[in-house]
């Protein structure tokens, strides 16, 4: 067995770089956060080759003294924390002292800085983890960090970088997140010498409009609530502005962009009564709380946090957002009309109570009285639907059935299938039931690596963001495993050429966006393993029959038969029941028969 030995510093930094500096966008995030920590009010970003060939961040912050420049490129050297107590109440964006050292281990780095009271700037260069001597340089107050040829000395790691367009798309997304978080700071972004963003200092609404578009702001409401040290503010879009993806969801905790399950669950709950679950809310929200109440030292990229009192945070965010949405929806609700009933439970004499007509429909409405007949054919007993019989005195009996969900009678309000079995009435939520059926089929096909694919005669095209275009280019193998053929047509258009045969072509765009969003946020490995069930459940939801979709009796019976042969068909993919039985005895009791 090889002897235990200490690793050299360069290798240690290169290992750390694999976690902290995953791609150019990771480096950009760390540098932008350093600039903000330095008090910068103007930050300029220049990229070449998607940030792989060159990445420069220049700010007008406080600067670094000449004697401290070499320390800035060393591991675990930082001005932001000094003790465990500091770590437990981190108020700055950066704090570990790893980022610059990691960059210096895997790129050619030039650090130039000038404090406000210095006569001139100084710069230091590093390559392969080795620093040169500090030298005088020309620079206004502030700091510039330039990275060239990321991962030039670790070719195996560089192979994992994607195309220039993909890496640039990720850098642009990081830039937007940081710019949204700090509207009081001016930002600019250039790529391959072309100016992409030029953002002056703004108030928050103006910054949101500049980045997300004026339409978002026009369909959004202000969210503001403070209880003690907890403060939530920002804007949230009304349901009419809902999106098919989660692209326009920005949540910041103490100024840091995060993707947190507790916060996202609170948001989904606030919208659940007013937004269909296939649509996603859009929002830019800021949660501020004492630093000691949140742990930001959870993930190398600092993109995840852990709250000390997660349940309390969840309830605070949920109620603040729900109240803001409820107040707005109430403003848009017509004034209530006088009730036809008097006070209490006594009906007013001029408005007699009448039994209301209940919407009840089936595509074959005249086949709803006697639906089945039994025939014998070559010794087999067949049960088939028949039309209305003219003899109303013929006793009606259901055949001895191996079908516990019985046979369809019709649809109620376009939502429920009503069926009769030997025990009485069956009520089925047709969307929930069909969703479970499709979900189980998708799981079985995916696990068998035999996802049936349907080529589209006419490809479905749709406008897409740069990140979606890049994801479609780089994740072709994962898309194929999921049964999709999605290809770029232009710099802002994608085409769905094939999709899983179990999904409906009419939902091709929404399904494609869901898949691309998962792949781009979590990568192919996580999407196809730990997030596989969640993704397939979402795809099943896109394919299931919708409310108010009229079904024929054979179609309703087909759903009932598939439910009987599908595992876990009693609940939909979200845990709700798919059907209920109302027995004859319960119906007799309702109508007081036998009393």
C-alpha positions in Angstrom: 0.0 0.0 0.0 1.4 3.4 -1.0 2.7 5.6 1.9 0.6 8.5 3.1 2.1 11.8 2.0 1.2 15.5 1.9 -0.1 16.8 -1.4 1.7 19.8 -3.0 0.1 23.2 -2.8 -0.6 23.4 -6.5 -2.4 20.1 -6.6 -4.4 21.1 -3.6 -5.5 24.3 -5.3 -6.3 22.5 -8.5 -8.5 20.1 -6.6 -10.3 23.0 -4.9 -10.7 24.7 -8.2 -12.7 21.8 -9.5 -15.3 22.6 -6.8 -15.1 26.4 -6.6 -14.3 27.2 -10.3 -16.5 24.8 -12.2 -16.6 26.9 -15.3 -16.0 30.6 -16.4 -19.3 31.6 -14.9 -18.1 30.3 -11.5 -15.0 32.5 -11.7 -17.1 35.5 -12.8 -19.5 35.1 -9.8 -16.6 35.0 -7.3 -14.9 38.1 -8.9 -18.1 40.1 -9.0 -18.8 39.3 -5.3 -15.3 40.3 -4.4 -15.9 43.7 -6.1 -19.1 44.2 -4.2 -17.4 43.3 -1.0 -14.8 46.0 -1.8 -17.5 48.6 -2.0 -17.5 49.1 -5.8 -20.1 51.3 -7.4 -19.0 50.6 -11.0 -18.1 47.2 -12.3 -17.1 46.3 -15.9 -16.9 42.8 -17.2 -15.1 41.8 -20.4 -15.2 38.2 -21.9 -13.6 36.5 -24.8 -14.5 33.0 -26.0 -17.3 32.7 -23.5 -14.9 33.5 -20.7 -12.6 30.6 -21.5 -10.0 32.6 -23.4 -10.2 35.7 -21.3 -12.3 37.0 -18.3 -11.7 40.5 -16.9 -13.5 42.1 -14.0 -12.6 45.7 -13.2 -14.1 47.8 -10.3 -13.7 51.1 -8.5 -13.7 49.6 -5.1 -11.4 50.2 -2.2 -8.4 48.5 -3.8 -5.7 46.3 -2.2 -2.4 47.6 -0.8 0.8 46.7 -2.6 2.1 44.6 0.3 -1.1 42.6 0.5 -1.3 41.7 -3.2 0.7 38.4 -2.9 -1.6 37.4 0.0 -4.7 37.8 -2.1 -3.6 34.9 -4.4 -2.9 32.5 -1.5 -5.2 29.9 -0.1 -7.3 30.7 2.9 -6.1 34.3 2.9 -9.0 36.7 3.4 -10.0 40.0 5.1 -13.6 39.0 5.7 -13.5 36.5 8.6 -11.0 35.8 11.4 -12.8 33.5 13.8 -15.5 30.8 14.1 -17.8 33.5 15.4 -17.3 35.5 12.1 -18.0 32.3 10.1 -21.3 31.9 11.9 -22.5 35.4 11.0 -21.0 36.0 7.6 -22.2 39.3 6.2 -19.9 39.5 3.1 -20.5 37.7 -0.2 -17.1 36.0 -0.1 -15.4 34.6 3.0 -13.4 31.4 2.4 -10.3 32.9 0.7 -10.3 30.1 -1.9 -11.5 31.6 -5.1 -8.4 33.6 -6.3 -6.0 30.9 -5.2 -8.1 28.4 -7.2 -8.1 30.6 -10.2 -4.3 31.1 -10.0 -3.9 27.3 -10.0 -5.8 26.7 -13.2 -5.5 29.9 -15.3 -3.1 32.7 -16.1 -4.0 35.4 -13.6 -3.1 39.1 -13.4 -4.2 41.0 -10.4 -3.9 44.8 -10.5 -5.0 47.1 -7.7 -4.8 50.6 -6.4 -6.1 51.9 -3.1 -7.4 55.5 -3.0 -4.5 56.8 -1.1 -1.8 55.2 -3.3 0.4 57.1 -5.7 0.0 54.4 -8.4 -1.2 50.8 -8.8 0.7 47.6 -8.4 0.1 44.3 -10.2 1.1 40.7 -9.6 0.9 37.8 -12.0 0.5 34.0 -11.3 0.7 30.9 -13.4 0.7 27.2 -12.3 0.2 28.5 -8.8 3.5 30.4 -8.9 3.5 34.2 -8.3 5.8 36.7 -9.8 7.0 39.8 -8.0 4.7 42.8 -7.6 5.4 45.5 -10.1 4.2 49.1 -10.6 1.2 49.5 -13.0 -1.2 52.1 -14.3 -4.8 51.8 -12.9 -7.4 54.0 -11.4 -8.6 53.4 -7.9 -10.0 49.9 -7.6 -9.0 46.4 -8.7 -8.9 44.4 -12.0 -8.6 40.6 -12.1 -7.9 39.1 -15.5 -8.0 35.3 -16.2 -6.6 33.9 -19.4 -7.0 30.3 -20.8 -9.0 28.7 -18.0 -7.8 25.2 -17.2 -4.9 25.5 -19.7 -2.8 23.3 -17.4 -5.4 20.6 -16.7 -6.5 19.4 -20.1 -8.7 16.7 -18.7 -10.7 19.3 -16.8 -10.8 21.7 -19.8 -12.4 19.0 -21.9 -15.5 19.2 -19.6 -16.0 22.9 -20.6 -18.8 23.3 -23.1 -18.9 25.4 -26.3 -18.2 29.1 -26.3 -21.9 29.9 -26.6 -22.8 27.7 -23.7 -20.1 29.1 -21.4 -21.1 32.7 -22.4 -24.7 31.9 -21.7 -23.9 30.8 -18.1 -21.7 33.9 -17.6 -24.5 36.2 -18.8 -26.9 34.5 -16.4 -24.5 35.1 -13.5 -24.1 38.7 -14.5 -27.9 39.2 -14.5 -28.3 37.7 -11.1 -25.6 39.9 -9.6 -27.0 43.0 -11.4 -30.5 42.3 -10.1 -29.1 41.9 -6.5 -27.4 45.3 -6.6 -29.3 48.0 -8.5 -27.3 50.6 -6.7 -24.2 49.5 -8.7 -23.5 50.3 -12.3 -22.6 47.2 -14.4 -21.4 46.7 -18.0 -20.7 43.5 -19.9 -18.8 43.0 -23.1 -18.3 39.7 -25.0 -15.8 39.4 -27.9 -15.5 43.3 -27.8 -19.3 43.7 -28.3 -21.2 45.6 -25.6 -24.1 43.4 -24.4 -25.3 45.2 -21.2 -24.8 48.8 -20.0 -26.6 49.2 -16.8 -26.4 52.6 -14.9 -27.3 52.8 -11.2 -31.0 52.2 -10.8 -33.8 51.9 -8.3 -34.9 48.3 -8.0 -38.0 48.5 -10.3 -36.0 50.1 -13.1 -33.2 47.5 -12.8 -35.8 44.7 -13.0 -37.4 46.3 -16.0 -34.0 46.7 -17.7 -33.1 43.0 -17.2 -36.4 41.2 -17.3 -38.4 43.5 -19.6 -41.1 46.1 -19.0 -43.9 43.5 -19.4 -42.8 41.7 -16.3 -43.0 45.0 -14.3 -46.4 45.8 -15.7 -47.8 42.5 -14.6 -46.2 42.4 -11.1 -47.1 43.5 -7.6 -45.0 44.9 -4.8 -44.2 42.5 -2.0 -43.3 44.1 1.4 -43.4 42.7 4.9 -41.2 43.1 8.0 -41.6 41.3 11.3 -38.8 42.0 13.7 -35.5 41.3 12.0 -37.1 39.5 9.0 -37.7 41.6 5.9 -39.1 40.4 2.6 -39.4 42.8 -0.3 -39.4 42.7 -4.1 -42.0 42.1 -6.8 -44.0 39.0 -7.9 -45.8 38.6 -11.1 -49.6 38.1 -11.2 -50.8 34.7 -12.4 -51.6 36.1 -15.9 -47.8 36.5 -16.4 -47.0 32.9 -15.5 -44.2 31.1 -17.4 -43.8 27.7 -18.8 -40.3 27.5 -17.2 -38.7 28.7 -14.0 -36.4 31.1 -15.8 -37.7 34.3 -14.2 -37.4 33.2 -10.6 -34.8 35.2 -8.6 -34.6 34.8 -4.8 -31.9 36.6 -2.9 -31.0 36.0 0.8 -29.0 38.8 2.3 -28.1 39.8 -1.3 -27.0 36.4 -2.3 -28.8 34.5 -5.2 -29.9 31.1 -3.9 -32.0 28.1 -5.0 -33.5 26.9 -1.7 -36.2 24.2 -1.3 -37.8 25.9 1.7 -38.2 29.2 0.0 -39.4 27.7 -3.3 -42.0 25.6 -1.5 -43.3 28.6 0.2 -43.6 30.4 -3.1 -45.4 27.5 -4.7 -47.8 27.3 -1.8 -48.6 31.0 -2.1 -49.5 30.5 -5.8 -51.2 27.1 -5.6 -54.8 28.3 -5.6 -54.4 30.8 -8.4 -51.8 29.2 -10.7 -52.1 25.9 -12.6 -49.3 23.6 -11.5 -47.9 23.4 -15.1 -47.2 27.1 -15.0 -44.5 28.7 -12.9 -44.6 32.1 -11.1 -42.1 34.8 -11.9 -40.6 36.9 -9.1 -37.6 38.9 -7.8 -37.6 38.6 -4.1 -35.2 39.7 -1.4 -35.1 38.1 2.1 -33.0 39.9 4.7 -32.4 38.4 8.1 -29.6 38.4 10.7 -26.5 36.6 9.3 -26.4 34.3 12.3 -29.8 32.9 11.3 -28.6 31.5 8.0 -25.7 29.2 7.2 -24.1 30.1 3.8 -21.2 27.7 4.3 -23.1 24.7 2.9 -22.0 24.5 -0.7 -18.7 25.3 -2.4 -20.4 27.7 -4.8 -22.4 29.2 -1.9 -25.6 28.7 -4.0 -27.4 26.8 -1.2 -28.2 28.0 2.3 -29.5 26.5 5.5 -31.8 28.4 7.8 -31.7 28.0 11.6 -35.5 28.2 11.8 -36.6 26.9 8.4 -40.2 26.4 9.3 -40.5 30.0 10.6 -38.9 31.3 7.4 -41.2 29.2 5.3 -44.3 30.6 7.0 -43.1 34.2 6.9 -42.4 34.0 3.1 -45.6 32.1 2.4 -47.9 34.5 4.3 -46.2 37.6 3.0 -46.5 36.5 -0.6 -50.0 35.1 -0.2 -51.3 38.3 1.4 -49.8 40.4 -1.4 -51.4 38.3 -4.1 -54.7 38.0 -2.2 -55.0 41.8 -1.8 -54.4 42.3 -5.5 -56.8 39.6 -6.5 -59.4 41.1 -4.2 -59.0 44.5 -5.9 -59.8 42.9 -9.2 -62.8 41.0 -7.9 -66.3 42.5 -8.6 -68.2 43.7 -5.6 -70.3 40.9 -4.1 -74.0 41.1 -5.1 -76.8 40.9 -2.5 -77.3 37.3 -1.5 -80.7 35.6 -2.4 -80.8 34.5 1.2 -81.7 36.5 4.3 -79.6 36.8 7.3 -78.6 33.5 9.0 -79.8 30.4 7.3 -83.4 31.5 6.5 -84.1 32.0 2.8 -85.6 35.3 1.8 -89.3 34.8 0.8 -88.8 36.4 -2.7 -86.1 33.9 -3.6 -87.3 30.4 -3.1 -84.6 27.7 -3.0 -84.5 25.6 -6.1 -82.4 22.6 -6.9 -79.8 23.7 -9.5 -79.1 22.1 -12.8 -75.7 20.2 -12.6 -73.5 20.2 -15.8 -73.4 16.6 -16.8 -72.1 15.6 -20.2 -70.8 12.7 -22.2 -69.9 12.6 -25.9 -72.5 9.9 -26.3 -75.2 11.3 -24.1 -77.9 8.9 -25.3 -75.9 5.9 -24.2 -76.0 6.6 -20.4 -79.1 4.7 -19.2 -78.3 1.1 -20.0 -74.6 0.9 -20.9 -73.8 -2.7 -21.0 -75.1 -6.0 -22.2 -73.7 -9.4 -21.8 -73.2 -11.7 -24.8 -71.8 -15.2 -25.2 -69.4 -15.7 -28.1 -67.6 -19.0 -28.4 -67.9 -19.7 -24.7 -66.6 -16.2 -23.8 -68.6 -13.6 -21.9 -68.3 -10.2 -23.5 -69.3 -6.9 -21.9 -69.7 -4.0 -24.3 -71.5 -0.6 -24.3 -74.8 -0.4 -26.0 -77.3 2.4 -26.8 -80.4 3.4 -24.9 -82.9 0.5 -24.6 -86.6 1.1 -25.3 -87.8 -1.2 -22.6 -87.5 0.7 -19.3 -88.9 -2.3 -17.3 -86.0 -4.6 -18.0 -84.1 -5.0 -14.7 -80.7 -3.4 -14.8 -77.8 -5.5 -13.5 -74.1 -5.1 -13.8 -72.2 -8.2 -15.0 -70.1 -10.0 -12.4 -67.0 -7.9 -13.0 -63.3 -8.3 -12.8 -63.3 -4.5 -13.3 -63.5 -2.9 -9.8 -63.8 0.6 -11.2 -66.9 -0.4 -13.3 -68.0 1.3 -16.5 -68.3 4.9 -17.4 -71.6 6.8 -17.3 -70.4 10.3 -18.3 -68.4 13.4 -17.3 -69.2 15.9 -14.6 -68.2 19.5 -15.1 -65.5 18.4 -17.6 -63.4 17.2 -14.6 -64.7 14.0 -13.2 -65.6 10.6 -14.8 -68.7 9.1 -13.2 -68.8 5.3 -13.4 -70.9 2.5 -11.9 -69.6 -0.6 -10.4 -71.2 -3.4 -8.3 -71.0 -1.3 -5.1 -72.4 1.9 -6.4 -70.9 5.1 -7.9 -67.3 5.7 -8.7 -66.0 9.3 -9.1 -62.6 9.7 -10.9 -60.5 12.8 -11.3 -59.7 12.1 -14.9 -56.6 14.4 -15.1 -55.0 13.0 -11.9 -55.7 9.4 -12.9 -54.4 9.8 -16.4 -51.3 11.6 -15.0 -50.4 8.6 -12.9 -51.0 6.2 -15.8 -48.6 8.2 -18.1 -46.0 8.6 -15.3 -45.8 4.9 -14.6 -45.5 4.2 -18.4 -42.7 6.8 -18.7 -40.8 5.3 -15.7 -41.1 1.8 -17.1 -39.9 2.8 -20.6 -37.0 4.9 -19.2 -35.8 2.2 -16.9 -35.9 -0.3 -19.7 -34.0 2.2 -21.9 -36.7 1.8 -24.5 -38.4 5.2 -24.5 -40.7 5.1 -27.6 -40.1 8.2 -29.7 -42.5 9.8 -32.1 -40.9 11.9 -34.9 -43.0 15.0 -35.6 -44.1 15.5 -39.2 -43.8 19.3 -38.7 -41.2 20.2 -36.1 -42.5 22.5 -33.3 -40.4 25.7 -33.1 -40.3 28.2 -30.3 -38.2 31.1 -29.1 -35.6 30.2 -26.5 -33.0 31.9 -24.3 -29.3 31.5 -24.9 -28.9 29.0 -22.0 -31.6 26.8 -23.5 -29.9 26.9 -26.9 -26.6 25.9 -25.3 -28.2 23.1 -23.3 -29.8 21.6 -26.3 -26.5 21.6 -28.1 -24.5 20.0 -25.3 -26.9 17.5 -23.9 -28.0 15.6 -27.0 -27.3 12.2 -25.4 -29.4 12.9 -22.3 -32.2 14.3 -24.5 -32.1 11.1 -26.6 -32.4 9.0 -23.4 -35.5 11.0 -22.5 -37.0 10.5 -26.0 -36.5 14.0 -27.3 -34.8 15.3 -30.5 -34.3 19.1 -29.9 -32.0 21.1 -32.1 -31.2 24.8 -32.5 -32.5 26.5 -35.7 -30.9 29.9 -34.9 -29.3 31.8 -32.1 -32.7 32.2 -30.4 -34.9 29.4 -31.8 -35.2 25.7 -31.0 -37.1 23.0 -32.9 -38.6 19.8 -31.4 -38.2 17.2 -34.0 -39.2 14.2 -32.0 -40.6 13.5 -28.5 -41.7 10.6 -26.4 -44.7 8.9 -28.1 -46.6 8.9 -24.8 -46.7 12.8 -24.7 -49.0 15.0 -26.7 -47.5 17.0 -29.6 -49.7 19.9 -28.6 -47.5 20.2 -25.4 -44.2 19.8 -27.2 -42.9 23.3 -26.3 -43.8 23.1 -22.6 -42.3 19.6 -22.3 -39.1 20.5 -24.1 -38.7 23.6 -21.9 -39.1 21.5 -18.7 -36.5 19.0 -19.9 -34.0 21.7 -20.9 -34.5 23.6 -17.7 -33.7 20.5 -15.6 -30.6 19.7 -17.7 -29.3 23.2 -17.5 -29.9 23.6 -13.8 -28.8 20.2 -12.5 -26.8 18.6 -15.3 -27.5 15.3 -17.2 -26.2 13.1 -14.4 -28.5 14.5 -11.6 -31.4 14.9 -14.0 -31.3 11.3 -15.1 -30.8 9.8 -11.6 -31.9 11.6 -8.4 -34.3 14.0 -10.2 -35.6 11.5 -12.7 -38.9 10.9 -11.0 -39.6 14.6 -10.6 -38.9 15.2 -14.3 -41.0 12.3 -15.6 -43.9 13.3 -13.3 -43.8 16.8 -14.8 -43.8 15.4 -18.4 -46.7 13.1 -17.5 -48.6 16.1 -16.3 -48.1 17.8 -19.6 -49.6 14.8 -21.4 -52.5 13.9 -19.2 -56.1 14.8 -20.3 -57.0 18.3 -19.4 -60.0 19.7 -17.6 -63.0 20.4 -19.9 -61.6 18.0 -22.5 -64.7 16.0 -23.6 -64.2 12.2 -23.7 -66.3 9.6 -25.3 -67.5 6.6 -23.3 -64.9 4.3 -24.8 -62.2 6.8 -23.9 -63.5 7.0 -20.3 -63.6 3.2 -20.0 -60.1 3.0 -21.4 -58.9 5.3 -18.6 -60.7 3.1 -16.0 -59.1 -0.1 -17.5 -55.6 1.4 -17.5 -56.1 2.6 -13.9 -56.9 -1.0 -12.9 -53.6 -2.2 -14.5 -51.4 0.6 -13.2 -49.5 0.4 -9.9 -50.1 3.2 -7.4 -53.1 4.4 -9.4 -55.0 5.4 -6.2 -52.9 8.6 -6.0 -51.7 11.0 -8.6 -48.0 12.1 -8.9 -48.6 14.8 -6.3 -50.2 12.5 -3.7 -53.8 13.4 -4.3 -56.5 10.7 -4.5 -57.6 9.8 -8.1 -61.0 8.2 -7.3 -63.6 7.7 -4.6 -66.4 5.1 -4.2 -69.9 6.1 -3.1 -71.8 3.0 -2.2 -75.5 2.3 -2.7 -75.9 2.3 1.0 -74.4 5.8 1.3 -76.7 7.0 -1.5 -79.7 5.4 0.2 -78.8 7.3 3.4 -78.5 10.6 1.5 -82.0 10.2 0.0 -83.4 8.7 3.3 -84.6 5.6 1.5 -86.0 3.0 3.8 -86.8 5.5 6.5 
